[in-house]
């Protein structure tokens, strides 16, 4: 179990990146979803021992990782958002070099371990190919191979599917789902689809605060019978957004295809019909309803606080 208690990070300036983060991350896949600049990468760097928090506690199976960050290293696999490879090394040579840097050993030698890891991430066919010839998805799989070395208890992956095409993304999803059966995998992303595909539970972070802890099914179920969809001419879009609670608006055939949120039982505008909620709807509503940074930290969805305003999003299961 990975446990975070009142984690705070203040950079010089001062700039507060984390504002009292509390999380319990169990074995398996757990998502951390939030927009760019929400504090996700700062949190990942603290958890990986690359950055010290200003205050707070981080423990992994009882180990105090703030006081003793060196205790984490034998148990950590980390795939950062930007992973540098030497382009003219082959995949197998690059991986062996990374394992040597990490101090990984193997009873049958590093050569055998490299071969096993490349097979695990389906890169055996490209073992002797130069890394500069790898696709984005292949590079990410090579990054996961080094993260798996040493059989870590915790694997952290930061924005792993950014820039991947749909086919590579699906291949990477399957790989992450497979490795999560054996350990804790913390997935940090701003892509809602990543969480929908992979994470039984996830936390939403905004401006350094956790604003919800939920699951994809609970988040969507909480919006049942409250989402409606219709079209709005571009010239009418500005006043429409002032009058109605818009979650999404996409231009389609010269008109805005608009999704709105209403309290249950409230009549929709003419031409709007009830539609099936998506995880993206729930996420966007959480972003609208999250408290400002000066408000106390919460680990709940919008609509759960006393004094809910009319039209506010219903609770997303915590």
TORNU-920285 format. One record per residue (C-alpha): residue number from 1; chain; x, y, z. Coordinates in pm, 1 decimal, m for minus. Example, Ala and Ser with C-alpha at 12.3 -4.5 7.8 and 13.67 -1.06 7.14 Angstrom:
BEGIN
<1, A, <1230.0, m450.0, 780.0>>
<2, A, <1367.0, m106.0, 714.0>>
***
This chain:
BEGIN
<1, A, <0.0, 0.0, 0.0>>
<2, A, <128.8, 343.7, m98.4>>
<3, A, <11.4, 608.7, 146.7>>
<4, A, <34.5, 988.5, 113.0>>
<5, A, <m51.3, 1217.1, 404.1>>
<6, A, <m88.5, 1596.5, 376.3>>
<7, A, <178.9, 1620.7, 107.4>>
<8, A, <283.6, 1979.9, 32.7>>
<9, A, <538.6, 2114.8, m216.2>>
<10, A, <624.1, 2485.7, m238.8>>
<11, A, <877.8, 2603.9, m496.3>>
<12, A, <1071.6, 2931.6, m458.3>>
<13, A, <865.1, 3230.0, m560.9>>
<14, A, <667.6, 3101.7, m379.0>>
<15, A, <473.3, 2867.3, m607.1>>
<16, A, <265.0, 2600.6, m435.2>>
<17, A, <245.3, 2288.7, m653.2>>
<18, A, <87.4, 2052.3, m398.5>>
<19, A, <m157.4, 2167.5, m130.5>>
<20, A, <m204.0, 1883.4, 115.5>>
<21, A, <m247.3, 1567.8, m95.3>>
<22, A, <m393.9, 1263.4, 83.5>>
<23, A, <m412.8, 931.5, m103.3>>
<24, A, <m421.6, 557.9, m35.4>>
<25, A, <m304.5, 365.5, m341.6>>
<26, A, <m366.3, m12.7, m325.2>>
<27, A, <m209.7, m291.3, m530.5>>
<28, A, <m308.6, m283.3, m897.5>>
<29, A, <m359.0, 6.5, m1134.8>>
<30, A, <m451.8, 345.3, m987.1>>
<31, A, <m495.4, 661.5, m1191.7>>
<32, A, <m405.8, 1021.1, m1117.2>>
<33, A, <m602.0, 1236.7, m1359.4>>
<34, A, <m569.1, 1611.0, m1400.4>>
<35, A, <m488.8, 1889.4, m1645.8>>
<36, A, <m137.8, 2004.4, m1728.6>>
<37, A, <m4.5, 2211.6, m1438.8>>
<38, A, <m223.9, 2037.9, m1178.6>>
<39, A, <75.7, 1906.4, m982.5>>
<40, A, <89.7, 1552.1, m1119.3>>
<41, A, <453.4, 1557.7, m1232.9>>
<42, A, <564.2, 1718.0, m904.9>>
<43, A, <388.1, 1440.4, m716.6>>
<44, A, <548.3, 1172.2, m937.3>>
<45, A, <895.7, 1319.0, m877.7>>
<46, A, <841.5, 1320.0, m501.2>>
<47, A, <723.3, 959.3, m505.7>>
<48, A, <1023.5, 854.5, m714.4>>
<49, A, <1269.6, 1023.9, m479.2>>
<50, A, <1376.2, 1291.1, m729.2>>
<51, A, <1224.8, 1577.4, m529.8>>
<52, A, <1181.1, 1645.1, m158.9>>
<53, A, <839.0, 1756.8, m34.3>>
<54, A, <807.0, 2071.7, 171.8>>
<55, A, <606.3, 1874.7, 426.0>>
<56, A, <395.4, 1562.0, 456.5>>
<57, A, <441.6, 1185.1, 467.6>>
<58, A, <489.4, 914.5, 204.4>>
<59, A, <502.7, 546.8, 302.7>>
<60, A, <518.5, 226.2, 99.5>>
<61, A, <425.5, m85.7, 297.4>>
<62, A, <528.0, 100.6, 612.6>>
<63, A, <859.2, 236.7, 477.9>>
<64, A, <901.0, 612.2, 536.9>>
<65, A, <1009.4, 735.2, 194.3>>
<66, A, <1051.4, 1100.1, 296.6>>
<67, A, <1303.1, 1030.4, 572.0>>
<68, A, <1463.3, 736.5, 391.2>>
<69, A, <1424.4, 784.9, 12.8>>
<70, A, <1705.1, 536.9, m49.5>>
<71, A, <1477.5, 261.4, 85.8>>
<72, A, <1251.6, 302.3, m217.0>>
<73, A, <1509.8, 254.6, m490.2>>
<74, A, <1522.1, m128.2, m487.0>>
<75, A, <1140.5, m136.6, m502.0>>
<76, A, <1072.3, 133.2, m765.5>>
<77, A, <1021.1, 127.0, m1140.2>>
<78, A, <981.6, 469.3, m1300.3>>
<79, A, <886.5, 575.2, m1651.9>>
<80, A, <902.3, 956.8, m1660.9>>
<81, A, <714.5, 1173.9, m1906.0>>
<82, A, <1030.4, 1231.7, m2109.9>>
<83, A, <1273.0, 941.5, m2118.4>>
<84, A, <1610.3, 1001.4, m2285.4>>
<85, A, <1765.4, 722.1, m2493.1>>
<86, A, <2091.5, 715.6, m2683.2>>
<87, A, <1961.1, 699.6, m3042.9>>
<88, A, <2251.4, 504.9, m3192.0>>
<89, A, <2248.4, 223.0, m2938.6>>
<90, A, <2045.6, m87.5, m3012.8>>
<91, A, <1743.7, m160.2, m2797.6>>
<92, A, <1919.1, m442.7, m2615.2>>
<93, A, <2234.8, m237.4, m2554.1>>
<94, A, <2030.8, 59.6, m2431.3>>
<95, A, <1837.8, m159.8, m2191.1>>
<96, A, <2151.1, m330.0, m2060.2>>
<97, A, <2313.3, 9.6, m2000.3>>
<98, A, <2007.2, 129.0, m1804.7>>
<99, A, <2007.7, m187.3, m1591.7>>
<100, A, <2374.7, m137.5, m1512.9>>
<101, A, <2304.8, 221.1, m1405.8>>
<102, A, <2025.6, 96.9, m1177.8>>
<103, A, <2253.6, m165.7, m1025.6>>
<104, A, <2025.8, m451.6, m1127.2>>
<105, A, <2174.2, m800.2, m1108.9>>
<106, A, <2043.2, m1136.3, m1228.1>>
<107, A, <2145.2, m1496.9, m1143.1>>
<108, A, <2187.1, m1584.3, m1513.0>>
<109, A, <2351.3, m1254.7, m1603.9>>
<110, A, <2231.1, m927.7, m1753.6>>
<111, A, <2228.7, m1061.4, m2109.9>>
<112, A, <1964.0, m1318.4, m2020.1>>
<113, A, <1764.6, m1063.7, m1817.8>>
<114, A, <1767.1, m815.0, m2106.4>>
<115, A, <1634.5, m1084.7, m2339.0>>
<116, A, <1359.2, m1174.7, m2089.1>>
<117, A, <1253.3, m813.0, m2044.4>>
<118, A, <1246.7, m743.7, m2418.8>>
<119, A, <1030.1, m1052.2, m2467.7>>
<120, A, <800.7, m935.6, m2186.6>>
<121, A, <733.4, m605.3, m2366.2>>
<122, A, <722.0, m765.1, m2714.1>>
<123, A, <1043.2, m606.3, m2845.6>>
<124, A, <1249.8, m918.2, m2914.7>>
<125, A, <1209.1, m862.6, m3289.1>>
<126, A, <1370.9, m516.7, m3255.1>>
<127, A, <1641.1, m602.5, m3001.0>>
<128, A, <1928.5, m524.3, m3240.0>>
<129, A, <1760.5, m229.3, m3409.2>>
<130, A, <1888.3, 118.8, m3322.4>>
<131, A, <1663.9, 307.7, m3081.6>>
<132, A, <1640.2, 599.6, m3327.5>>
<133, A, <1442.5, 363.7, m3555.0>>
<134, A, <1186.5, 281.2, m3283.1>>
<135, A, <833.6, 420.7, m3299.3>>
<136, A, <693.8, 617.1, m3005.0>>
<137, A, <515.6, 310.4, m2874.4>>
<138, A, <828.3, 96.0, m2900.5>>
<139, A, <1025.6, 355.0, m2702.7>>
<140, A, <760.0, 351.5, m2431.7>>
<141, A, <773.4, m27.3, m2415.7>>
<142, A, <1152.1, m10.1, m2383.0>>
<143, A, <1099.3, 235.1, m2096.8>>
<144, A, <861.6, m6.8, m1928.0>>
<145, A, <1117.2, m286.8, m1970.4>>
<146, A, <1372.4, m94.8, m1762.7>>
<147, A, <1102.5, m5.4, m1508.6>>
<148, A, <1020.0, m376.1, m1462.9>>
<149, A, <1379.8, m471.4, m1388.2>>
<150, A, <1429.2, m585.5, m1030.7>>
<151, A, <1061.9, m683.0, m987.6>>
<152, A, <961.8, m353.5, m818.2>>
<153, A, <670.5, m319.7, m575.8>>
<154, A, <576.3, 20.7, m721.3>>
<155, A, <583.4, 134.8, m1083.3>>
<156, A, <517.8, 500.6, m1166.4>>
<157, A, <428.8, 598.4, m1523.2>>
<158, A, <394.7, 968.4, m1605.4>>
<159, A, <187.7, 1061.8, m1915.5>>
<160, A, <281.2, 732.5, m2086.9>>
<161, A, <50.7, 753.3, m2391.8>>
<162, A, <101.9, 1118.1, m2489.1>>
<163, A, <195.1, 1129.8, m2857.4>>
<164, A, <112.1, 765.4, m2931.8>>
<165, A, <m111.6, 676.9, m3224.3>>
<166, A, <m432.7, 478.9, m3146.2>>
<167, A, <m283.2, 138.3, m3230.5>>
<168, A, <27.7, 194.0, m3019.2>>
<169, A, <m187.1, 327.1, m2735.7>>
<170, A, <m399.2, 11.4, m2730.9>>
<171, A, <m86.3, m205.6, m2729.5>>
<172, A, <52.9, m6.5, m2439.3>>
<173, A, <m276.2, m32.8, m2249.0>>
<174, A, <m257.3, m412.6, m2267.3>>
<175, A, <100.1, m412.8, m2139.6>>
<176, A, <21.9, m185.1, m1843.9>>
<177, A, <m286.3, m390.0, m1751.2>>
<178, A, <m75.7, m705.8, m1751.8>>
<179, A, <198.2, m577.0, m1522.7>>
<180, A, <m50.5, m422.0, m1277.2>>
<181, A, <m167.3, m767.0, m1161.8>>
<182, A, <157.2, m818.1, m972.2>>
<183, A, <226.5, m478.5, m810.9>>
<184, A, <107.0, m120.8, m758.6>>
<185, A, <110.8, 85.7, m1078.2>>
<186, A, <42.8, 458.3, m1045.5>>
<187, A, <m62.3, 610.3, m1377.6>>
<188, A, <m40.0, 989.4, m1405.4>>
<189, A, <m219.3, 1135.7, m1707.0>>
<190, A, <m431.1, 1418.3, m1845.3>>
<191, A, <m595.3, 1181.4, m2096.6>>
<192, A, <m936.4, 1064.8, m1975.4>>
<193, A, <m929.9, 759.7, m2205.2>>
<194, A, <m619.3, 626.9, m2025.1>>
<195, A, <m809.0, 615.0, m1696.8>>
<196, A, <m1128.5, 478.4, m1853.1>>
<197, A, <m938.8, 189.0, m2011.8>>
<198, A, <m704.7, 96.5, m1727.5>>
<199, A, <m798.3, 215.3, m1379.7>>
<200, A, <m1052.1, 51.0, m1144.1>>
<201, A, <m1011.7, 361.5, m927.4>>
<202, A, <m854.5, 700.0, m975.5>>
<203, A, <m806.2, 1039.3, m814.5>>
<204, A, <m867.9, 1373.3, m982.7>>
<205, A, <m617.4, 1647.9, m902.7>>
<206, A, <m659.8, 2017.8, m974.4>>
<207, A, <m423.6, 2300.3, m874.5>>
<208, A, <m238.8, 2079.1, m628.9>>
<209, A, <m546.6, 1936.5, m454.2>>
<210, A, <m724.4, 1602.1, m477.5>>
<211, A, <m1085.1, 1692.0, m562.7>>
<212, A, <m1228.9, 1341.6, m614.2>>
<213, A, <m1147.8, 974.8, m556.8>>
<214, A, <m1378.9, 750.9, m756.6>>
<215, A, <m1408.1, 486.7, m1030.3>>
<216, A, <m1506.1, 526.3, m1397.5>>
<217, A, <m1837.6, 345.2, m1344.8>>
<218, A, <m1927.3, 544.3, m1031.6>>
<219, A, <m1836.2, 873.3, m1197.1>>
<220, A, <m2062.9, 804.4, m1495.4>>
<221, A, <m2346.1, 658.8, m1287.4>>
<222, A, <m2358.1, 975.0, m1075.6>>
<223, A, <m2455.4, 1172.1, m1389.0>>
<224, A, <m2737.4, 939.6, m1498.5>>
<225, A, <m3036.9, 1132.3, m1639.2>>
<226, A, <m2858.3, 1467.1, m1607.8>>
<227, A, <m2677.4, 1498.5, m1946.3>>
<228, A, <m2846.5, 1630.8, m2261.8>>
<229, A, <m2715.5, 1690.4, m2612.9>>
<230, A, <m2823.3, 1914.5, m2900.6>>
<231, A, <m2697.8, 2162.7, m3159.5>>
<232, A, <m2644.8, 2536.9, m3121.4>>
<233, A, <m2560.5, 2783.5, m3404.4>>
<234, A, <m2216.1, 2944.6, m3360.1>>
<235, A, <m2371.3, 3292.5, m3330.8>>
<236, A, <m2583.8, 3177.1, m3034.2>>
<237, A, <m2308.9, 2989.4, m2851.1>>
<238, A, <m2192.4, 3269.7, m2619.0>>
<239, A, <m2534.9, 3351.2, m2469.3>>
<240, A, <m2618.7, 2979.4, m2457.2>>
<241, A, <m2311.2, 2910.4, m2241.8>>
<242, A, <m2418.6, 3186.5, m2003.0>>
<243, A, <m2767.9, 3042.8, m1970.4>>
<244, A, <m2686.9, 2669.8, m1951.2>>
<245, A, <m2425.0, 2451.9, m1788.3>>
<246, A, <m2221.2, 2331.2, m2087.4>>
<247, A, <m1983.2, 2038.6, m2039.1>>
<248, A, <m1862.5, 2000.2, m2399.3>>
<249, A, <m1909.6, 2176.5, m2732.5>>
<250, A, <m1774.3, 2035.1, m3060.3>>
<251, A, <m1818.5, 2195.4, m3402.3>>
<252, A, <m2008.5, 1956.6, m3631.5>>
<253, A, <m2132.9, 2048.1, m3980.7>>
<254, A, <m2104.1, 2419.2, m3903.0>>
<255, A, <m2304.6, 2396.5, m3580.6>>
<256, A, <m2196.3, 2333.1, m3222.6>>
<257, A, <m2283.4, 1988.5, m3095.2>>
<258, A, <m2332.1, 2072.3, m2728.2>>
<259, A, <m2364.6, 1862.5, m2412.0>>
<260, A, <m2519.4, 2022.9, m2103.8>>
<261, A, <m2571.6, 1918.5, m1743.8>>
<262, A, <m2904.8, 1975.2, m1568.4>>
<263, A, <m3046.6, 1884.7, m1227.6>>
<264, A, <m3257.7, 1568.6, m1245.6>>
<265, A, <m3609.3, 1651.5, m1363.2>>
<266, A, <m3521.2, 1995.6, m1502.6>>
<267, A, <m3650.5, 2055.7, m1858.1>>
<268, A, <m3381.6, 2086.7, m2127.7>>
<269, A, <m3378.5, 2360.5, m2393.3>>
<270, A, <m3571.9, 2288.8, m2716.3>>
<271, A, <m3404.5, 2032.0, m2941.2>>
<272, A, <m3191.9, 1877.3, m2665.2>>
<273, A, <m3228.4, 1508.4, m2582.4>>
<274, A, <m3103.6, 1298.4, m2293.3>>
<275, A, <m2767.6, 1131.9, m2364.7>>
<276, A, <m2540.3, 876.2, m2200.6>>
<277, A, <m2281.7, 1030.2, m1965.5>>
<278, A, <m1914.1, 968.0, m2033.4>>
<279, A, <m1614.4, 978.2, m1802.9>>
<280, A, <m1505.8, 1293.2, m1984.7>>
<281, A, <m1834.5, 1460.4, m1884.8>>
<282, A, <m1769.5, 1370.3, m1520.9>>
<283, A, <m1410.9, 1491.1, m1538.1>>
<284, A, <m1500.1, 1825.0, m1698.1>>
<285, A, <m1768.8, 1886.3, m1436.9>>
<286, A, <m1518.1, 1813.4, m1162.3>>
<287, A, <m1284.2, 2070.5, m1315.1>>
<288, A, <m1565.5, 2328.3, m1314.6>>
<289, A, <m1678.5, 2252.2, m959.3>>
<290, A, <m1342.9, 2204.8, m785.5>>
<291, A, <m1270.5, 2456.5, m508.7>>
<292, A, <m1021.5, 2737.2, m555.9>>
<293, A, <m667.9, 2677.3, m422.6>>
<294, A, <m735.6, 2874.7, m102.9>>
<295, A, <m1019.6, 2642.6, m4.8>>
<296, A, <m956.7, 2348.5, 230.0>>
<297, A, <m837.7, 2026.6, 65.3>>
<298, A, <m1115.5, 1781.4, m12.6>>
<299, A, <m1125.4, 1425.7, m142.8>>
<300, A, <m1479.9, 1430.4, m271.4>>
<301, A, <m1670.3, 1503.6, m585.1>>
<302, A, <m1858.5, 1823.4, m661.6>>
<303, A, <m2208.2, 1843.1, m521.4>>
<304, A, <m2125.6, 1668.6, m193.3>>
<305, A, <m2066.7, 1985.1, 7.0>>
<306, A, <m2348.2, 2145.0, 204.3>>
<307, A, <m2541.7, 2417.0, 27.5>>
<308, A, <m2530.2, 2266.9, m322.3>>
<309, A, <m2635.9, 2523.8, m579.8>>
<310, A, <m2910.0, 2442.1, m833.7>>
<311, A, <m2761.6, 2276.7, m1139.4>>
<312, A, <m2444.7, 2172.6, m960.5>>
<313, A, <m2301.7, 1834.8, m1061.7>>
<314, A, <m2416.7, 1545.2, m844.2>>
<315, A, <m2166.2, 1358.6, m630.7>>
<316, A, <m1922.5, 1134.2, m812.7>>
<317, A, <m1887.9, 825.7, m594.0>>
<318, A, <m1599.0, 847.9, m351.8>>
***
